[in-house]
Amino acid sequence: MAALMEILPHAKASAAATYYDHSNDPWFTGRYNALISEDNRGEFIETNCVPLYGTQERLKYRPSTAQDLGDGGAFPDIHYAQYPLDMGRKKDSSSGIKTLPLSFDNLGNLTCDAIVKQNENAKKIVYSQHRDQIPKILQDDKEDQEHELDDDKKKEIEETTQETKAALEKIVNVRLSASQPKSVETRFQDSKFIKYKPSQQSAAFNSGANERIIRMTEMQVDPFEPPKSKHKRIPKANGSPPVPVMHSPLRPVTVQDQQDWKIPACVSNSKNPKGYTIPLEARFAADGRGLQEIQINDNFAKFEESLYLAEQKARESASMRAKLQKDLMMKEKERKEQEL
């Protein structure tokens, strides 16, 4: 160990310069003296029972007093402002722990957005609750929506509703006035009263009345009703008799005539509504390719002849190269034999 200390370089600063002696701290000395003295043991803070981990009481637990924290530090799993042993708490607070008062909206719901509605956000609409993310259509409580509307908003909605109603009524009235006739003839509404005495005065025909009054009015005609009197066309007069067709005497039909008059069925390449399987020979017959005369161009013969000549010359050159190579090999073989 001594040899290792000799090898290591010396420290630039002494350990006493960087060491903080907490035993001289007044807070530590006061607590240490209170701990070792038996007379002051009753002055220590009594701790309350802390809920266990993983329980609902633990999630709702808010350590705010010295009895809740006891003689230890803060609880890291509880996200709440904690001051163990009053560390970090302002000393000038005479009334003890200061907590923010609970704030509620106009519907009585708890609001926790006092922090985000400060400074420049005070005059803005800040959406900080879960219900703000739900669409208005899906909200079941319609009374909440009515209470949330301000008086100015309600006034604006009423004005917009009245303007829309007036515009729609104007359009409807224009359409109705266009569809209704402007002038109605009153001649159909005129009526005449005729007074007469029936010829048969018995009770069986006139119910015992001596006179009768009849109201005569003209029945209104429906303009869309079809005419009751139809115009009938007179049949066309007979013209000149048709020209007689002169036929040749009947002759027996031969096999050749039957074959000549045989017309093949038309097979379309594009229209096949019933989905029949059409053979290839029927398609070619309907295509009309058999009626065309096949004409071969003369250039095909010239091309074939040139290919034949080129092949022949290539064969000759190949045979000459092979013969020359064979002669060179024979000469080389003879030269080696002479050397041996």
Summary of the structure (lengths in Angstrom):
residues: 340
radius of gyration: 60.6
end to end distance: 89.8
largest distance: 172.2
contacts: 467
relative contact order: 0.02
helix: 42%
strand: 5%
